[in-house]
Amino acid sequence: MTSPDLPAELKAALDGKLRGFSRSDAAGRAASISKTYRDGGGSAAISSEADALAYALARMPATYAAVTASLNALVEIRPDFAPKTLLDVGAGPGTATWAAGEAFPSLQDFTLLDANDALRTLALGLVTDSFRLRDVSYERGEAGATLKKADTSDLVVASYMIGEISDTEQRALAELMWEKTRNTLLVVEPGTPAGYARIIALRKRLIAVGAHVAAPCPHDGKCPLQMPDWCHFTQRLQRSRAHKQVKGAELPFEDEKFAYVALTRTAVAERPSRVLAQPVVTKVEVTAKLCTPEGLSFTKVPRRAKADYATARRWRWGDAVS
């Protein structure tokens, strides 16, 4: 499994860009950008190199961790998947491209799409001396218009971006991304009820036109969860000193909550159940909330079933289990 922490090559490139960059200035810029995102303004607040660096410092580690966790789940279900081409829609500073490059050594060609010039410039600067990401093309333009001109790719990724556009645009973009997907489409969103709702809407729409779920769901049917419950996962990542400074945080780690779906052109032969919350472990039993091929299940594994109990004790939120 790929580590959720930024790879050494990316850390070094980012550190090089951050030399002499005021952490207090970065913190102020990051807070302003975050507020703009919450207010629905998307990446409009990122208009300079300093803005892009502040955004990358504040958000790149968590976004990378969430995308990597999603890709790890995909690799676990489809260990034979070896994509050669990647299309990163709404790529920003290239976070998902770096994650995919680490998860799939088979990738040879990387195409990134985004309309934000500052983020595009930063992304290209970060891969300048990269051995792994040599063949990178970064196209400028709004996702829909630019995507129409793009070639199909083995793996298409859209991370933390569909929430920046309207519902009508989301529907059109989902279908267009699927048209450009030769094999697998991965969409990652914040692990909020709204992020989950966007994932579920896209999932339903694309299943209707022939897509199959590889992860996290063990089926192509309707999500069995009922509001106010929602499907999301969490990934812990370590915070660097600079990351803590710009986030105004004391803890040496961060838990990023995310929702995702990986959709494929062909059905996956075996899809195990998925742990939907951290199991409760007592001396008597392990209680786990599972999404199974048959639907939602609250499974209890008694201690007297020693082998099963020992296995269930090791289950973690987000795990695929049989």
Secondary structure, DSSP 4 states (H G I P E B T S, - for coil): ---SSPPHHHHHHHHHHHTT--HHHHHHHHHHHHHHHHTT-GGGG--SHHHHHHHHHHHHHHHHHHHHHHHHHHHHH-TT---SEEEEET-TTTHHHHHHHHH-TT--EEEEEES-HHHHHHHHHHTTT-SS--SEEEEES-HHHHHHHSPPEEEEEEES-GGGS-HHHHHHHHHHHHHTEEEEEEEEEESSHHHHHHHHHHHHHHHTTT-EEEES-SSSS-----TT----EEEEEEPPHHHHHHHT--SSEEEEEEEEEEEESS--S---EEE-SPPEE-SSEEEEEEEETTEEEEEEEETTSHHHHHHHHT--TT-EE-
